[in-house]
């Protein structure tokens, strides 16, 4: 395989990635056409996914495939919980409900963590590298639309305080992908799971869009 794996995975999943990030819900959210309640609901759904990703981290840190990707400076659960406390109040856990699509997404992450570490890498890549890239656009829009303090409560999920140089970090992450302990067949399976991860995201956006339709 002459093409670096990080390039292969990015190009192969481009269509699913674009479809997810240009969903009606995300377009309306970033366009400032939805209220902070929609942003809050989206943040709630993220919590379920990251809980699944990060609850598995300890058991995978010595795995030959997934282990190199387990980097605590990426972890988001604590920041999500701080954001939810700001958005929903101190009893934020009460009434917190995963959409069916979110529940399916989180369960798939957990299943990969249990049975297929290379698949877990696909979900790790789609989430964390996205947070370091497009996630910064969401943070900026949220600050300007709903008045959150810059990099403060409400948008801490998007702030990686332990990563001083995101561009360099992303380069090193892509180098990890290029060196992943997998043969060509397994790499193709990782690519397929990456596409599946974006499809899960798209399904969550569709459900959120149905829950927060723009009034005619």
N, C-alpha and C positions, 0 to 999 in steps of 0.2 A: 504494500500500500504506500505509494509515493507521496500522496497528499497528506499533510499533517492531520492527525485525527481531530484536533480542535477545529481545523478548517472544515473537515468533512462533516462533523456533527453540526456545525453552524449552518453550512450550506444546505445540508439534507433536511434540516428542520425549519428552514426559512419560511416556507409556506404556512405551516402550522403556527409558527411564532407570530407572523404578520396577522394571521386570522384572529389569534387570541388578543393581540394588543390593539387591534382596530375594531374590536367588538363595539356594538352600540352602547353598552353600559360604560365601557372605559372611555369611549369618545365623549359621551355625555358628561361623565365625571370630570374628565380633564378639560372639557369645554366650559366648566362652571355652570352647567345646566341642572345639576342635581344638588341637593342639600347635604349638609354634614351628616345627616342620618344615613344616607347612602354610603358615604365614605366610612362611617362607623361600621356598617354592616359588612362592607368589604374587609375591613380590618379584622372583624370577628372571624371571618372565614379563613383569613391568613393564619390566625392563631392555631386552628385545628391542623393545618398542613405543617406548620413549623414545629408544633408539638410532636407530630409523628416523625419528622426528620430528626429532631434533636434528642428525643427519647431514645432513639436507636444509636446515637453517636458513640456512646461509651462502649457498647458491645461490638462496634465495628472498628474501633480505633487501631486495633492490631491486625485487621484483615488485610491481606496482601493487595487486594484490589481497591477497596473503599478506604482503607486506613489513611493513605496519604491525603485524602480530601477532608478528613475530620480536623478542622481548624477552629478552635474556640472563638477566635476573633470574628468569625462569621455568624455565630449563634445569634438568633433574633428573638427567642421566646421571651426573655426578660424585658426587652424593649417593647415588644408587642403588648405585654401585660401592663407596662407603664402607660402606654398609649391608651389601652382600653380603660384603665382606671381614670384617665383624664376624660375620655370620651363618654364613658358610661357611669362613672362614679365608683366608689370603693367596693360596691357589691357587684362589680361588672360580671362576675361569673354566673350570677343568677339570671336565668332566662337565656343564657348563651346557647344558641342552637346552630348546629351545622346544617347547611342545605344538603339535600340528598347528593348533589354532585360533589360537594366538599367532603362529605363522609366517604364517598367512593374514592376520591382522590387520596385522602389521608390513609385509608385502608390499603390502597395500592402501594403507597410509600412504605407503610409498615410491613406489608407482605414482602416487598423487595428487600427490605432491611433484614428480615428473618431468613429468607430463602435464596436471595440472589443479589449479593453485594454490588455486582456490576450494574444491575438495574437501579439500585439505590444511587449510584454515581450519576446516572442520567437525570434523576429527579433533583439531586444536589446541584448539578450544573444549571438546569433550567431555572431553578429558584434563585440561588445566590448570585450567579453572574448577572441575572436579570435585575436583581436588587441593586447591584453595584452600578448598573448602567441605566436602563430605562426607569428604574425606581427613583432615580434622582429627579427626573421630570415630574413624577407624581408628587414628590415632596415639595418641590417648588410651587406647583399648582395648588397643592393643599394649603401651603402657607399663605399664598396670595388670595385664594378663594375664601377660606374659612378663618383666616386671621391667626393661625397658630404662630407661636414664636419661632423664629428661624432655628431650625434643628432642635426644637424644644418638644415639650409634651404634646402628643398628638401625631407627631411625625418622627419619633425617635426610631421607629422600625427602619427608616431609610438612612439613619446616621450610623456609620461604622466608625466609632470613635477609636478603635484599636487598629484601624487601617489608615495610616497616614498618607499613603500614596496609592489610591485606588487603581490607577493605570498600571503601575508596576505590579500590584497584587494580581490584577487580571492577567497580565502577561505570565506571571509565575503559575497561575492556575491553569492557563492553557498549556503550559509546559508539562504540568502534571497530567493533563488529558493526553497529550502526545506520548507520554511515557506510560500510560495506563497498562497494567499487567493483564493484557487480554490479546488473544489472537484475532485475526481478521474476521472470523465468523462471529466471535463474541462482540467485537466492535460494532458489527452491523446490528446485532441485537440491542446494543446500547443506543445506537442511533434510533432504532425503532421505538425503544422505550422513551427516548427523548421526545419523539413525535407524539407519543401517547401522553406524555406529561403536559405538553402544550394543549392537547385535546381536552385533558382534564380541566385545565385553566379556562379554556373556551367554554366548557360546559358550566363552570361556576359563573362566568360572566353572563351567559344566557339566562341562568336562573336569577341572577341579580337584576338583569335587565327587565325580566318579567315582574320582579318585585318592585322595581322603581321605574315604571314607564313614564316618559314625559307626558304631561297633560296636553291634550290637543289644543 
